[in-house]
Amino acid sequence: MSASSALDRGLQAAVGLGLRRPRTVLTAWLLLALLCAVLVVRSGGSAFGTDIERSDGSDSVRADALLRAHLPAAVVPDRPNEVLVLRAPALTVDDPAYAMAASAIAERLQALGPGVVAGGRSFFIDGDATLVSADRRTTLVPLVVVDPRRNARVLRDAVREAAADGPLAATLVGPASVGLAYRELADRDLRAELRIGVPAAFAVLLLVFGSLVAAALPLLVAAVSIAIALALAMAFAQFAPVYFLVVNMVLMMGLAAGIDYALFMLVRYREERRAGATVSAAVERSGASAGRAVLFSGATVVVALIGLLAVPTNVFRGLAAGAIAAVLVAVLASLTLLPALLRLLGDRVDALRLPLPRGIGGGGDFGSRGIAARVARAAVRRPWLALVASVSMLALLAAPALQMRIGFAGIQTLPPQLETRQAFDLLQKDFRIGLVAEAVIVVDARRDAEATAVDAALRRLRDALSADAGFLAELASERRGTDGRLRVLKVPLPGEAEGEPALQAVTRLRAELVPQAFGGVPATVLVTGTSAGYLDFFRLTRQSAPLVIALVLGLSFALLAWAFRSIVVPLKAAALNLLSVGAAYGALVLVFQHGVGAAWLGLQQVPIIEAWIPLFLFTVLYGLSMDYHVFLLSRVREHYDVSGDNSGAVVHAIGSTAGVITGAALIMVAVFAGFAAGELVMFQQIGFGLAVAVLLDATLVRLVLVPASMTVLGERNWYAPRWLSGDRQRSRDRAA
């Protein structure tokens, strides 16, 4: 049995299961989705973390390993790790009312017990003037918080309760508080995505189908896919750390893929019913044609995302695992759950029709078939002109990508009205205190190292740090391991860990200050800390990009070559997708880094593109753009196998798929626009980048580049070695 025959039999079995036992299949899917939804609601919030973890052998990873091995884990931190910012617009710290309000907040925090707050400092206790701003309206209360990641919410809620209706504004700032703010913003953005993306997608489905029932089916498939994929991501998190953004990514990918795949199947089903096929025959034929396209589209997305699993960090691996789960479940639901629903509903799938204008709601035409066919015919008539013009446009849009700067959006990109952002701004404006960022220098002395030489080197380093404005050397603290081998010097940094000053300071520390201080000393000196970890993450992303790109291109080439029995089709698809990705990169830089149209679009101008986005965007875009490419080329291949007319097959396929591809693209754009409507810059960037690329794919690439390139190549489109094209004639015979 050939691989193609095995695939056909697998598709028949999946679709046939829904046809033979529709009620059993429907019940099983709904019960599983309900169980997964309950599991996610009950414990999903604690399954994913906000820390970026890596296993790449970088300096920060090695330093952290040394700290775990040679320093006992302290139950109580050795220095303040959160700061309470108190401010009264109408009072100063010298007013009794200010002191009374601060005392009430302190008593509330003490009531939490030493298991939450193990200590702290205050101007009202020791009179430390450095804790008071110049206008004497703001004071800091540095706190020693036990297990801050776990206790951040408890502490924050206690502060809000104690300061409610009082004269003081009280806000916590620190790594744990900032992480909590990011997580809560991500939850708010998730709700915004649902509030914008789902209604917009439903509106497009209504225009495509003209029926409430038909429009609801793809949403049901997407909802089931999301619930199950989130539960799978939670299961994955039990074995490996998963970044908290996986929830938003599963929602985005589940909506986009689940709706689109069900849309492809449903449109083909309605076409077969209009052609006179019975319900069962229509379901079977839609599974054999659209189902095959869905399977290869989903496989291409998964293949693209697999490349991210090779990057040793929880950011890429967690997001990739969640997105892969969403796509796989969406494919399986489209091939089993949807056939079961169609078998049960029959023609009632068109129930509750809307009084839409003629030409809209036909299940795929969407009023654009004529326009699409005319554009495609124009590209076929003048293929070289269309090819040069469209490639030039995409290349021009991609040009700004050469100026891309990667980094992490820091606290300064949080909404200005956010309490944590306001408190951080006060901290930076009125105080010289390093709390959010610090450099951790780990000195691992060898056996032949003399203690005096190491001590002298550390003194030289501290002197150099004191002369560098990028460090708060006066707040540095030193600690030794129990075996005397390890020395740890912690030096606070002003500003935020993601900021350029902190990153440059750590770069100088590694490249200049440490080598100068420890030259000739037999010791290994490594620098870690949040800023150092970010620098190592940037390096890891750059080093991993060639491997990921090679994996994606290689695996997708093999998959598409087998699917279409051609080596030219996957090569051309790769070139077109790379053009789309480059254009999306250029649009990101134009809007976010240069601010072109950012205010008009409601997006935030920032100096960087999030470090993880370019690589993640490449894999997701490469996979999703194949949805339309595979669906379109499947129709081209069907017509070509029957007629042998390459140009005619292209024009016919574009005209016949225009409505469904336009609808699918608009749905994806709606979902991604909901993503971009969030407050976190990272979501704005990923949503905008995906939306731009999908629009380009569904218009310029599909209507102009594809027909022009296929016309120029002619019969060469379908060239394949003999071993690859063995099933071609059999496919043509079956089609005939």
N, C-alpha and C positions, 0 to 999 in steps of 0.2 A: 504494500500500500504506500503511495507517494505521500509526501508531507502535505501537499495540497488536499488530497483526498481525506487525509486524517483530520485536517482543519475543517473541511466541509462537514464531515461526520460529527465532529465536536459541536459545531454550530447547530446542526440539526438536532443533536441530542439536547442541547441547552434550550433551544426554542421549543422543541417537542415536549419537554418536561412541563413547560408552562401551558402548552396546548392540551396535554393529556390530563393533567391534574391541576387545573387552574386554582381551585379553592385551596388546595393543600399548599401550593407554592405561595399564594397570596398570604395565607395565614402565617406560614413560616417566616416570610420576610417581615411582616408587620410585627409579629411577636419578638423577633430578634431585634428589630429596630427599637421597639419600645423598651426592651430590657437594656439595650445599650444606652438609650437616652437616660434612663433612670440611673444607671451606673455613672454616666458622665456628670449628671446634675449633682449627684451625691458626693463624688470624690474627685471630679475632674480638676477642680481648682488647685489641689495640692499635688497633682501628678507631675507638673511641669515647673521648671525652675527659670530664674532670671539670670543666672550666672552663665558666662561663656566658658566652656571647658574645651580643652584641646589635649591631644596625645601625640604631639608632633616632634618632641625632643628639643624644642626651643629653649632658650635661656630661662624664660619664666616658668615653663613646665618643669625643668630640671631643678630650679630653685625651690619651687613649691614641694617637690618630692623630698628634697633635703630637709625642708622645714618639718614635714610630716614625720620623717624618719628620726630626726635628732632633737626635735623640741617637743616636749610633752604638750598635748592639746590642752590649752588652758580653758577651764570651765568659765572663769571670769576673765575677760579681756584685760590686758595690762595698761590700756589707755582708753580715754573716751572714744566712742565710735559713733555716737549720734549727738547732735546738739539741738537744744530747744531754744528757739529764737523768740524772745518776748519783746513786744513793742506796743507802746501806748501813744497814739497821736496827741493826746491832750495832757499826758502826765510825763514826769521824769522819774528816774530811779530814786530821787531824793524825796519824792512825795510818799507819805505813809500809805496812801491808797494803792500805789504801785507795789510797795513791799507786801501789803496784805494779800493782794491778788496773786503775786508770785508765790507767796507762802502757801496759799490754798492749792495752787497747782502742784507745788512740791509735795504737799501732804497726800494728794491724790496719787502721785507717782510712787511715793513710799508705800502706799497701801497695796500696790501691786506685788510687793515682796521682793526679797533679794534674788529670787529666781528670774526676775524680769529686769529690774534696775538695781545694779550692784554698787552704785556709787555715783558721785558727780561733784561738780564745783558750781559755786554761785557767788556773785558779787555781794549778795546779802548775807553770806556766811563768812567769807574770808576777805571781803573788801577789795578784790582784785580789779583794779581799774581797767585792765586790758579787756575785760569782759563787758565794758560799757562803751557805747558809741559816743562820738564827739558831741552830739546834741543831747545825750543822756536820756534819750527816749527808747533806746533799744539796748537790751542786755542778752548775753548768751549764757546758757546753762549747759555746759558739756556733760554728757551722761555716759556712764559705762553700762551698756545694755548687754545682757546675757542672751546668746543665740538671737541676734537681732533679726535675722531673716524670718524666724518663726514668730518673734514677739513684736514685729514692727506694727502690725495692725492693732494689737492689744494696746500698745503704747500710744499710738496715734489716737485711738478712740478715747483713751483715758484723758489725754491732753485736751481734746475737743470738749469732752464733758466738763472738765474742770474749768475751762476758759469760757464756757457758754455764758452769755449775758454779762460777762465781766468787762472791766476796762481794758484788758490786755488781749492783743492778738497773739496767740501761741501756736507755733508751727515747728515741726521737727524737720531737720535736714541731716542727711547722712546717707551712706550707701544703701542701707536697708530701706529708709524712708523714700529715697529716690526710686529704688527698685519697685516698691509698693505703688508709687505714683505711676510708673510706666505700666505696671500690670493693670491698674484700674483704668488708665487711659485706653489700653488695648481692649478692655471689656467694653468701654464706651464706644470705641470705634467699631467693635463687633456689632453692637446694636445699631450703629449708624449704617453699617453695611447691610444689615437685614432690612432696615427701615427704607433704604434707598434702592438697593439692588433687587430685592425680591419683588416689590410692586412694579418696578420698571421691567423686569424680566417677564412678569405675568402679563403686563400690558402688551409686550411684543408678542407673546404667545397668543394672546387674544387676536391680535392683528393677523398672525400667521394662520390660525385655525378658525377664527370666528365663532368658537364654541367654548363655553366655560368648562365643560367636562374635558375636552381635548387639551385645553390649556393647563388644566390642573394636573394631568398625568405626568408630564415632565417634572413638575415641582414635587410631586410625590416621590418620584424616583430619586431626585436630588436630596430630599429630606431624609429618606431612608439611607442613602449613601453617606450622608454627613454623620448621622447618628452612629452608624456602624464603624465608619472610619475613625471617628474620635475615640471610640472604645478601643479600637486596635492601636491607636497612638498611645493611649494610656497603658495598654499592655506592653508596648514597646518600651515605654518609660520605666517599667519595672526592671529592665535589664540594662538600660543605658540612659544617661541623662538626656532630656529632651528640652529644647528651648521653648519658652512659654508662647511664642508667636505661632506655634504649630496649630493652635486652636483657630486662629484667624485664617491660616493657610488652608486648613482642611475645609473650613466653611467656603472660602473662595473657590478652591478647586472642585469641591463637591457640587456647588451650585453651577459652575461653568460647565464642567464635564457631564454631570448628571443630566442637566437640562438639554445640553446639545446632543448627547448620544440618544436620549429618548426622542428628541425632536427628529433626528434623522430616521429613526425606526418608524415613528408615527406617520411622518409624511409619506414614506414609501408604502406603508400599510394602506393609507387612504388612496394613494394612486392605484394600487392593485384592486381595491374595492370598486373604484370608479371604472376600472377596466373590466369589471364583471366577475372577478374571482370571489369564491366563497370566503367567509371569515377565516376559516382554518387555512385555506390556500393563501390568502393574503398575508396572514401572519408568517407562514412558512417562507413565502417569497421575500418578504421584507427582511426576514432573518438571514436568508441566503445572500441577499444583495447589500442592503443597508447594514445588516448585522455584521457582515464581513468587513465593511468599511469601519464600523464602530470598533470592531476587534483590533484591526490594524492601527486605527487612530489611538486607541487606548494603549496598545503595545508600544507605539512610538513615544507617547508621553512617558510611559514607565521607563523605557530604554533611556530616554534623555535624562530622567531624574536619577537613574541608577548611578550616573557619573558622580553625583554629589555624595553618594555613600562612600566614595574613595577619599573624601576629604576628612581628615581626622579631627573633627570638631562637632560638638553637639548642635551647633547652629544649622549646619548644612545637613547633617545626618538626620536630625529630628524633623526638620522641615521636609526633607525628601521623603522620609518614611511616612509622614502624615499625608503628603500629596499623593504618593504612590498608592497608599491605602484607599484614599478617596477615589482615585481614577479606577483602580481595580474593582472596587465595589460598584461604582457607577456602571462599568462595562457589564459586570455580572447581572446587575439589576435590570439593565436595558435588555439583556438577552434572555432573561427568565421571568422576572416580575412583570415587565411590560407586556410580553406575550400573554401571560396569564390574565392581565387586566383586559387586554384586547379581546381575548377569547370570551371572557365573561360579559363584556359590554357590547361587543359586536358593533352594530351601527349606532348604538346609543352613545358611542364615543363622540358623536356630533350633537348630542343633546344640549339644550339651553343655548341655542345659537343667538348671536347678537345681530342686530339690524345694521350691518356694516355696508359701505358702498360696494358696488359691483367691482370685482377684481381684487378685493381684499378678503382675506379669510378663506382662501381656496386651498389652504393646506400646503402652501409652498410657493405659489406664484408671488404673493406679497406685492403685486403691482410693479415688479421690476424685471420680469422676464424679457420683455421687449427691449428695454434699455440695455440690459446686460448683453443680450444677443447682438444688438447693434454695435456696442462698444467692442465686443469680441470680434465681430466681422471687420470692423475698421482696423483692428490690430492685425488680423489675418491678411487684409489687403495690403497694408504697409508695415510688414513685420519689423524691418530694420529701423524704421523711424520710431515705431512704438517702443522697440527694445532700447534704443539709445536714449530716448527721451525719459522713459521710466527709470532706467538704471541711473541716469544722471540726476534725476530728482531725488532718488533714494540716497545716492552718494553725497549729494549736497546736504541733505538732512543729517546724514551720518557724520559729516566733517567735524562738528563741535565735539564729538566724542573723544577726539584726540586731546582735548583739554580737561578730560574728566579727572577729578581729584576724589579719592576715596577716603573715608574716615567713619567716625561714628557721631551721630547727632547727639549732642550733649544736653545738659539741663537747660541751656539757653534757648533750645528749640521747643521746649515745652510751652503750652499756652500761657501767656502772661498773667492771666487771671488765676492760675493754679497756685494754691497756697505754698507748695513746696518751691515753685519757681520764685515767688515773691520773697520767701525767706532766704533762698540762696542768693538772690540779688542783694539783699540787705547784708548778708554775710560778706560778700565780695566788696561791697561798697564801703563798709564802715569798719571792717576788721581784717587783721592779718592773721588768719588762722587756717590751717590745712586740715580738712576733715574728710572731704569727699575723695581726695586723691593723695596718694603717697607713693614714694619709691622705696622699695625694700631691697637692701643690698645684703646678699647672703655670701659670707666668706667661709669657704670650706678649706681649712688649713691642712696641708699634708703632714705626715708624721715627721718629716725632716724640717718642718717650719718652726722657727723659734718664735715663742710667744711675743718677745719684745719686737721682732721685726713686723709681725702682724699688727701689734698695737701701734707701732710707729706709722705703718701704712694707713691704718684707720684714722689716726690723727691728721695725717696729710690730707686724706679724703675729706674729713670734716672741715678742715681749713679751706679747702677748695670749694666746698659746698657753701660755706659762709660768705665767700666772695662772689657767689653766683646768685643773682636775684631770682632765678627760676626755682629756688628751693627755700624752704623755711627751716634753715639749719638750726636756728635757736630752739626749735621744737622737736629736734631729733631725739630719738631714744635708742639705746643699745641693749642688746640681750645676748647671753651666751647659752650654748647648749649644755646639757648636763655632763657630757663627756669632754667638754672643753674644746672640741674640734670645730664647732660651728660658732660663728659670730654673726649677729644679725643687727643691721643698722637700719632703722626706719626713719625716713625723712619726709615730712609732709610737703605737699606741693600746693601752691596757691591756685585757686580756680578749680575747674572741673577736670576729671580724669581724661575726658574725651577732647579737651581743648588743645589747640595748637601749642600754646606755651608749655603745657605739661608734657606733651609728646616730644617737643623739641628738647625740653630739659632732660628727659630720660635718654633721648638719643645722645646728647652731650655726655651724660653720665656714663653711658656704655662705651662710647667711642673715644672720649678724651679723659674725663676725670678719673675713672677707675684705672685705666692703663697707666696713667701718670703716677697715681698714688701707689699702685701695687707692682710697679716695674721691678723685676728681680726677686719678688717675694714668692716663695713656693706655695701658692694658694690658688684655688679656683674661686673667682668672684663672679657671681651671677646677680642680675637685677630682675626683680619681679615686682608685683603690684599691678593695679588695674591698668594704668597707662602703659606699662611695659607689656602687659598681656595684649592690649590693643595693637601695639606695634608688631608683636609677633603674629597676631591674627592677620594683619595686613600682609605681612610677608608670606604667611601660609596661603592666603587667598591668591596672591600673585604666582606663587610657585605651583599651586594646584591647578590653575586655569588651563595650562596646556594639556595636562593629563585628562581633565574633565572634558575639554573640547574634543580631544582625540577619541575618547570613549564614546561620546555622544555621536559624533560623525560616523565613526566606524560601525557601531552597533545599529544605528538607524539606516545606514547604507545597506547593511546585510539584510535587515528586515524588509525594507522597501524593494530591494532587488528581488527578493523571493516573492513578495506580494505581487509585483507587476511584471515579473519575468523580464527585467530590463536593468542594465547597469547605467543607462543614460538618465532615466527618470530619477533615481535617488541622487545622482550627482547634480542634476539640475535643481532638484528640491533643496539640496544642501546650499547651493549658491543663492537661491532665492531667499531662503530662510536667514542666511547670514546677512543679506542685504536688509531684510526687515529688522533683524536684531540690531544691526549697526544704526539704522534710522531711529529705532527706539532709544538707543543710547544717546544719540545726538539730541533728540528731543528732550531727554532727561536733563542733559547739561544745559541746553538752552533755557529751559523753564526754571529749573531749580538753582543752578549755579549762577546763571546770568540774569535770571528774573524776567525773561521775556514772556509776557502774558501770565505770570504767576498770580498777580493780584486779581486779574480778571477771572482766572480759573479758581480762585479761592485757595491757592496753594502757597506754601511758605518758601521764600527764597533762603537758601542756606549755602554755605561755601563748599559743601562736600556732597557726594553721593554715598549712601550707606555702604560700607565695605562689602557686605554680603550680597548686596542686590545685583551687581552686574553678573556675577556667575550664576546666581539663582535665576535671574531673569533670562539668561541665555538658555538654560535647560528647560524652563517652563515654556518660554516662547517657542523654542525649537519643537517641543512636543505639541503644544496647542495649535500652532500654525499648520501642523500636519493634519489636523482634523479636516480642514477645508481642502487641503491638497489631496489627501487620500480619498475623501468623498467625491471630489471633482474628478480626479484621475480614474477612479473606479467607474464612473459613468463614461468617461472618454474611452476607457478600455473596452467596456461593454459594447459601445457603438462601433468602435474600431474593429473588434473581433467579428462583428457581423458584416460591416460594410467595407472594411479595408481602406476607408477614406480618412486620412489623418486630419486634414483641415476641417472637413465636415463633422468629424467626431468631436473636435474641440468646440466648435460653435454650438453644436447640438447639446453637448454636455453642459456648457456654461449657461445656455438658455434654460435648460431643464432643471438645473440645480440653483439658479440664481436666487429664487425665493427662499429656499431653505437655508442656503449659506448666508444670505443677507440677514435672515431672522436669527440664525445662530450667532452671527457676528454681533448683532445688536444686543442680543442677550448677554454675551460675554462682556461687551462694552459696558452694559448696565451694571453687571456684577462688579467689574473692575472700577467703575466710577463710584460705586458705593464704598469700595475699599479706599479709593483716593479721597473720599469725603471725610475721612477720619482726621483726628488732630495730631497723631504721631507722624512725623515726617517720613519715617520709613514706610508707613502704609501709603502715604500720598505718593511716594516715589514708585513703589511696586505697582500700585493700582494704575497710575498714569502711564507708566512704561508699558504695561500689558495692554491697556486700552488703545494706546497709539499703535502698537504693533499689530493688534487684531484688526483695527480699522484699515491699516495699510495692506494687510494680507487679504482682507475681504474685498478690497476695491482695486487699488493700483496693481497689486501682484496678481490677483485672480483674474481681473477683467482685461489687463493689458499685458503684463509680463508673461503670464503662462501661455495665452494663445500666441503671442508674438514669438516666444522662444520655441514653442512646439511647431510653429509653422516654419521657422528657419531651419530647425533640425529635421523636419519631415519624418520619413520612415526611420531615420536614425534614432528617433525617440525610443523605439522599441528594440534597439539592438541589444542582443545578449549572446553570450557564448552558448554553444550547443547544449552543454550540461545544464544550463540554467533555463533554457527555453523549451525543454522537453515537453512541458504540459501545454504550450501555447496552442498548438494545433488542436489538441483535444478540447481545450477551452473554446476555441472557435467553432469546432464541430458541434459541441453541446449548445452553444449560443444559436447556431444556425438551425 
